[in-house]
Amino acid sequence: MNKHVAEIVTFHLADGVKKQDFVTLMQKTEGFVRAQSGFVHRQLSQGSDGSWTDYVVWENMAKAQAVAQSFMQQDFAPMVMAAMAPDTAKMRHEDVLWMMEA
């Protein structure tokens, strides 16, 4: 298996942002993410405590870090960041040690 890397962003939504509006906003990032070299998989989830997780798997660390930087330069980035509660977003990159698919 390649040394895939998971980019994991956890956060809460800003006050007044509705769940479906945020999902729709994140779907606007799909074309950009899909077009990036090294993209493997992505999912967005929400916990019962209101926390959110954006989970993206990349082929390797270099690609994950490059896309993370260029993501912030995209037209949609200010809207995505404004929809997140201030000071709640945390991003980390982790080596994927094992994956199971259906």
C-alpha positions as CSV (number, residue, x, y, z in Angstrom):
1,M,0.0,0.0,0.0
2,N,1.2,3.5,-0.7
3,K,1.9,5.7,2.3
4,H,-1.4,7.5,2.1
5,V,-1.9,10.5,4.3
6,A,-5.2,11.6,5.9
7,E,-5.9,15.3,6.2
8,I,-8.3,15.7,9.2
9,V,-10.0,19.0,9.9
10,T,-12.3,19.3,12.9
11,F,-14.4,22.3,13.7
12,H,-17.8,23.7,14.8
13,L,-20.0,25.8,12.6
14,A,-20.3,29.5,13.2
15,D,-23.5,30.8,14.9
16,G,-26.4,30.9,12.5
17,V,-24.9,28.6,9.8
18,K,-27.3,25.9,9.0
19,K,-26.2,22.3,8.4
20,Q,-27.5,22.0,4.9
21,D,-26.1,25.4,3.9
22,F,-22.7,24.3,5.0
23,V,-22.9,20.9,3.2
24,T,-23.9,22.8,0.0
25,L,-20.9,25.2,0.5
26,M,-18.5,22.3,0.9
27,Q,-19.9,20.6,-2.2
28,K,-18.7,23.7,-4.1
29,T,-15.1,22.6,-3.2
30,E,-15.6,19.2,-4.9
31,G,-14.4,20.2,-8.3
32,F,-11.2,21.7,-6.9
33,V,-10.4,18.7,-4.7
34,R,-11.2,16.1,-7.4
35,A,-8.9,17.9,-9.8
36,Q,-5.9,17.7,-7.5
37,S,-3.2,15.2,-8.2
38,G,-3.1,12.6,-5.4
39,F,-6.7,12.8,-4.3
40,V,-7.9,9.4,-3.0
41,H,-11.1,9.9,-0.9
42,R,-13.0,12.5,1.0
43,Q,-15.9,12.6,3.5
44,L,-17.6,15.1,5.7
45,S,-19.3,14.2,8.9
46,Q,-21.1,15.8,11.9
47,G,-21.1,14.4,15.4
48,S,-24.0,14.5,17.8
49,D,-22.1,17.1,19.8
50,G,-22.1,19.5,16.9
51,S,-18.5,18.9,15.9
52,W,-17.7,18.4,12.2
53,T,-14.9,16.5,10.5
54,D,-13.6,16.9,7.0
55,Y,-11.6,13.8,6.2
56,V,-9.5,13.7,3.0
57,V,-7.0,11.0,2.0
58,W,-4.1,11.9,-0.3
59,E,-1.5,9.7,-2.0
60,N,1.3,11.2,0.2
61,M,2.3,14.0,2.6
62,A,3.7,16.3,-0.1
63,K,0.5,16.3,-2.1
64,A,-1.6,16.8,1.1
65,Q,0.4,19.8,2.2
66,A,0.5,21.4,-1.3
67,V,-3.3,21.1,-1.7
68,A,-3.9,22.4,1.9
69,Q,-2.0,25.6,1.0
70,S,-3.6,26.1,-2.4
71,F,-7.1,25.4,-1.0
72,M,-6.8,28.6,1.0
73,Q,-6.1,30.6,-2.2
74,Q,-9.4,29.5,-3.9
75,D,-12.4,31.8,-4.3
76,F,-14.5,29.6,-2.0
77,A,-12.0,29.6,0.9
78,P,-13.2,32.8,2.6
79,M,-16.8,31.5,2.7
80,V,-15.7,28.1,4.1
81,M,-13.6,29.8,6.8
82,A,-16.4,32.2,7.7
83,A,-18.9,29.3,8.1
84,M,-16.6,27.8,10.8
85,A,-16.7,29.1,14.4
86,P,-13.7,31.2,15.1
87,D,-10.8,29.3,16.8
88,T,-12.4,25.9,16.5
89,A,-10.8,24.6,13.3
90,K,-7.9,22.2,13.8
91,M,-6.1,20.5,10.9
92,R,-3.7,17.6,11.2
93,H,-2.1,15.2,8.8
94,E,-1.6,11.5,9.7
95,D,-0.1,8.5,8.0
96,V,-2.8,6.0,7.0
97,L,-1.7,2.7,8.4
98,W,-4.6,0.6,7.3
99,M,-7.6,1.0,5.1
100,M,-10.6,-1.2,4.5
101,E,-13.0,-0.7,1.6
102,A,-16.4,-2.2,0.9
